[in-house]
Amino acid sequence: MNTMVDASLRVIPAALAAAVIAYRLNALAVGRWGGGAVGLLVPAIEELCKTGGACLLGAPIALVHILFGAMEAVYDGYTAGQVRWAAAALSLAGHAVFGALTGWTAHRRGLPLAMLAAWILHALWNSFTLRMAENRE
């Protein structure tokens, strides 16, 4: 089988495992530290799960991030109702950006810096969206 096709087939299990593990760890983090965990700890958990899963299974990093984002978007959209579909679409776009940044940086500067950069961007994004939501209330 073509190496690229083989690696692409690993995207689904890598993203699915990342989503399940991150969902559980995020729930534990928010349960323990409250909503403040969403700004800093949740992005670290998600970036580790997505990139770690991609690396462990040999899947393309950016594609795992995108599929993870799609799963999160569907979950957010269905659990929060129609009002949240715009936020779900932004979540998908955000995870695509985080994946592109991680993949690009990993190839040029190494995986540790890539994961750090994605975590920082993700944390800034989550903090921004949390403040926007607070201002709407």
ChimeraX attribute file (.defattr): number of C-alpha atoms within 10 A of each C-alpha:
attribute: neighborCount
match mode: 1-to-1
recipient: residues
	/A:1	6
	/A:2	7
	/A:3	8
	/A:4	10
	/A:5	10
	/A:6	12
	/A:7	15
	/A:8	15
	/A:9	15
	/A:10	19
	/A:11	25
	/A:12	16
	/A:13	15
	/A:14	28
	/A:15	27
	/A:16	17
	/A:17	17
	/A:18	25
	/A:19	23
	/A:20	14
	/A:21	16
	/A:22	22
	/A:23	17
	/A:24	10
	/A:25	17
	/A:26	20
	/A:27	16
	/A:28	13
	/A:29	18
	/A:30	15
	/A:31	11
	/A:32	11
	/A:33	12
	/A:34	11
	/A:35	13
	/A:36	14
	/A:37	19
	/A:38	20
	/A:39	19
	/A:40	17
	/A:41	17
	/A:42	24
	/A:43	23
	/A:44	21
	/A:45	19
	/A:46	24
	/A:47	26
	/A:48	18
	/A:49	25
	/A:50	30
	/A:51	27
	/A:52	18
	/A:53	25
	/A:54	26
	/A:55	15
	/A:56	10
	/A:57	15
	/A:58	16
	/A:59	25
	/A:60	21
	/A:61	25
	/A:62	23
	/A:63	23
	/A:64	30
	/A:65	33
	/A:66	24
	/A:67	23
	/A:68	29
	/A:69	27
	/A:70	20
	/A:71	19
	/A:72	19
	/A:73	23
	/A:74	16
	/A:75	14
	/A:76	19
	/A:77	18
	/A:78	14
	/A:79	10
	/A:80	12
	/A:81	10
	/A:82	12
	/A:83	10
	/A:84	16
	/A:85	17
	/A:86	12
	/A:87	16
	/A:88	23
	/A:89	17
	/A:90	15
	/A:91	23
	/A:92	21
	/A:93	16
	/A:94	19
	/A:95	27
	/A:96	21
	/A:97	19
	/A:98	26
	/A:99	28
	/A:100	19
	/A:101	18
	/A:102	27
	/A:103	22
	/A:104	16
	/A:105	19
	/A:106	17
	/A:107	10
	/A:108	11
	/A:109	10
	/A:110	13
	/A:111	18
	/A:112	11
	/A:113	14
	/A:114	23
	/A:115	24
	/A:116	16
	/A:117	18
	/A:118	26
	/A:119	23
	/A:120	16
	/A:121	17
	/A:122	23
	/A:123	20
	/A:124	15
	/A:125	16
	/A:126	19
	/A:127	16
	/A:128	13
	/A:129	15
	/A:130	16
	/A:131	12
	/A:132	11
	/A:133	10
	/A:134	9
	/A:135	8
	/A:136	7
	/A:137	5
